[in-house]
Amino acid sequence: MKRRARRTRVRGAPRSGARPGPALGRFVVLEGLDGAGTTTQAALLAERLRAAGRRVHVTAEPSAGPVGALIRQILRGRIGGGPGGKQSFSGWGLALLFAADRQDHFHTEIAPKLADGIDVVCDRFTMSSLAYQGAQLGDMDWVAGVNREAAVADLVVFLRVRPEVALRRRHAASIDREIFEVDAFQRKVARRYDEAIGRLRGAGERVVEVDGEAPVAEVTDAVWDVVGGLR
């Protein structure tokens, strides 16, 4: 892939290097606060990869599978815990559902694509659980523990956006609200993302930060610049 001139700030870019073994697809994850632009940038990255001659599959978490569908209903406040579903769903239970969905998602959808040489671009993965469920429960170690068998992406691109900017974008884009779209909570999640980035890097994972507040085209160029470094 031809590397483009860097137009916006990128930190922690991965080292290039060939991966041994058969020609597998690359697993790239886009991460960030709700409203950071992960869905938009995942789609735009896929377009560029296809233009470069790569086969690409775009997916997201929660997944489109049965556990993912349940999680989406919980996030929208349509399913609760307790008698008649009138109480909030258990945060511990939600974290376990995310971990279960991640395993099902990877083994039934992502892994087969990678094995077939298809690149997979995923809108959120394990880092989101570390940040969101870590913030909700106050115990990132526990969240990391239930996700200890989760697959490791070839590259995680974190779109850095201030909580107030991310929340404003979400409110402008949709009238639907999810249970985590509260300003004070988003600030807590932002702090947990910083902790999660350090945790994953400390474990040897490739995590790159991109300025997600730049114009969309500039963010796309920065993401492409980083992904183009994978060999």
C-alpha positions in Angstrom: 0.0 0.0 0.0 1.3 3.4 -0.9 1.9 5.6 2.1 0.2 9.1 2.0 1.6 12.3 3.5 0.6 12.6 7.1 -1.9 15.5 7.5 -2.9 15.2 11.1 -1.3 14.2 14.3 -0.6 10.5 14.8 1.1 9.0 17.8 2.4 5.5 18.5 2.6 4.4 14.8 3.3 0.7 14.5 6.6 -0.7 13.2 6.3 -2.3 9.8 7.3 -6.0 9.5 6.1 -9.1 7.7 3.9 -11.6 9.6 5.1 -15.2 9.2 2.9 -18.0 7.9 0.1 -18.0 5.3 -1.2 -14.9 3.7 -3.9 -14.0 6.3 -6.1 -10.9 6.3 -5.3 -8.0 8.6 -7.5 -7.3 11.6 -7.8 -3.5 12.2 -10.0 -2.0 15.0 -11.3 1.5 15.2 -11.9 2.8 18.7 -13.1 5.9 20.5 -15.9 7.5 22.4 -19.4 7.4 21.1 -19.4 10.2 18.5 -15.6 9.9 17.8 -16.4 8.8 14.2 -15.4 5.2 14.4 -18.2 4.0 12.2 -17.5 6.7 9.5 -13.8 6.0 9.5 -14.3 2.2 9.4 -16.3 2.6 6.2 -13.9 5.0 4.6 -10.9 2.9 5.5 -12.6 -0.1 3.8 -13.1 2.0 0.7 -9.4 2.8 0.5 -8.3 -0.8 1.1 -10.6 -2.0 -1.7 -9.2 0.7 -4.0 -5.7 -0.6 -3.1 -6.8 -4.1 -4.3 -7.5 -5.6 -0.9 -10.6 -7.7 -0.1 -12.3 -6.2 3.0 -15.0 -7.1 5.4 -16.5 -4.4 7.8 -18.1 -5.3 11.0 -18.9 -3.8 14.4 -19.5 -4.5 18.1 -22.0 -5.2 19.5 -22.1 -7.8 16.7 -25.0 -8.7 14.4 -25.2 -12.1 16.2 -27.8 -13.1 18.8 -25.8 -11.9 21.8 -25.0 -8.6 20.1 -28.7 -8.1 19.3 -29.5 -8.5 23.0 -26.8 -6.0 24.0 -28.2 -3.4 21.6 -31.6 -3.7 23.2 -30.1 -3.3 26.7 -28.1 -0.2 25.5 -31.2 1.4 24.2 -33.0 0.8 27.5 -35.5 -1.6 26.1 -34.4 -4.5 28.3 -33.7 -4.2 32.0 -33.2 -6.5 34.9 -35.5 -7.5 37.8 -39.3 -8.1 37.7 -40.8 -6.8 34.5 -37.5 -5.4 33.3 -38.1 -2.2 35.3 -34.6 -2.1 36.9 -31.4 -1.3 35.1 -29.6 -4.3 33.7 -26.7 -5.5 35.8 -23.4 -3.9 34.7 -21.6 -7.1 35.5 -24.0 -9.0 33.4 -23.6 -6.6 30.5 -19.8 -6.9 30.7 -20.2 -10.7 30.5 -22.5 -10.4 27.5 -20.0 -8.2 25.7 -17.2 -10.8 26.4 -19.5 -13.6 25.1 -20.5 -11.6 22.0 -16.8 -10.9 21.3 -15.9 -14.6 21.3 -18.9 -15.5 19.1 -18.2 -12.6 16.8 -14.6 -13.4 16.3 -14.9 -17.2 15.8 -18.0 -17.2 13.6 -17.4 -14.0 11.5 -14.0 -12.5 11.8 -11.6 -15.4 12.0 -13.0 -17.2 8.9 -12.5 -13.9 6.9 -9.0 -13.5 8.1 -8.1 -17.1 7.2 -9.4 -16.5 3.7 -7.0 -13.6 3.3 -9.7 -10.9 3.7 -8.9 -7.8 5.8 -11.4 -7.2 8.6 -12.1 -3.6 9.8 -14.0 -3.7 13.1 -15.8 -0.7 14.7 -14.9 -1.4 18.4 -13.5 -4.5 20.1 -11.9 -5.3 23.5 -10.7 -1.8 24.3 -14.3 -0.6 24.3 -15.2 -3.0 27.1 -12.1 -2.0 29.1 -13.2 1.7 28.8 -17.0 1.5 29.1 -17.5 -1.5 31.4 -14.4 -0.5 33.3 -15.9 3.0 33.9 -19.3 1.5 34.8 -18.0 -1.1 37.2 -14.9 0.6 38.4 -12.9 -2.6 38.0 -11.0 -2.7 34.7 -8.9 -5.7 36.0 -12.1 -7.8 36.2 -13.2 -6.7 32.8 -9.8 -7.6 31.4 -10.1 -10.9 33.1 -13.3 -11.9 31.4 -11.9 -10.9 28.1 -8.5 -12.6 28.6 -9.2 -15.0 25.7 -10.2 -12.2 23.2 -8.3 -12.1 20.0 -5.6 -9.4 19.5 -6.0 -7.1 16.5 -3.0 -6.4 14.2 -3.7 -2.7 14.8 -6.0 -0.6 17.0 -6.6 3.0 15.9 -7.9 5.2 18.6 -9.7 8.4 17.5 -9.0 11.0 20.1 -12.0 13.3 20.6 -12.9 15.3 23.7 -16.0 14.0 25.6 -18.0 17.2 25.0 -17.3 17.1 21.3 -18.2 13.4 21.0 -21.4 13.9 22.9 -22.4 16.9 20.8 -21.9 14.9 17.7 -24.0 12.1 18.9 -26.9 14.4 19.9 -26.7 16.1 16.5 -26.7 12.8 14.6 -29.6 11.0 16.3 -32.5 11.6 18.6 -32.1 8.1 20.0 -30.2 7.9 23.3 -28.2 5.0 24.8 -27.7 4.4 28.5 -24.1 5.5 28.4 -24.7 8.9 26.6 -24.3 11.1 29.7 -21.7 13.8 29.8 -20.2 12.9 33.3 -20.0 9.2 32.3 -18.4 10.0 29.0 -15.7 11.9 30.8 -15.1 8.9 33.0 -14.9 6.7 29.9 -12.4 9.0 28.3 -10.1 8.5 31.4 -10.6 4.8 31.2 -9.6 4.8 27.5 -6.3 6.4 28.5 -5.8 3.6 31.0 -6.8 1.0 28.4 -4.4 2.3 25.8 -1.5 2.0 28.3 -2.6 -1.5 29.3 -2.8 -2.8 25.8 0.5 -1.1 24.8 2.1 -2.6 27.8 0.9 -6.0 26.7 2.6 -5.5 23.3 -0.4 -4.5 21.3 -0.2 -1.9 18.5 -2.3 1.1 19.4 -2.1 4.3 17.4 -3.8 7.6 18.3 -5.3 9.9 15.7 -6.8 13.4 16.2 -10.5 12.6 15.6 -11.5 16.3 15.9 -9.8 17.1 12.6 -11.9 17.3 9.4 -13.2 14.0 8.3 -11.0 13.8 5.2 -7.9 14.6 7.3 -8.7 11.9 9.8 -9.2 9.4 6.9 -5.8 10.3 5.5 -4.2 9.8 9.0 -5.9 6.5 9.5 -4.8 5.4 6.0 -1.2 6.5 6.7 -1.1 4.2 9.7 -2.8 1.2 8.2 -0.6 1.5 5.1 2.3 0.8 7.4 1.1 -2.8 8.0 3.0 -5.3 5.9 
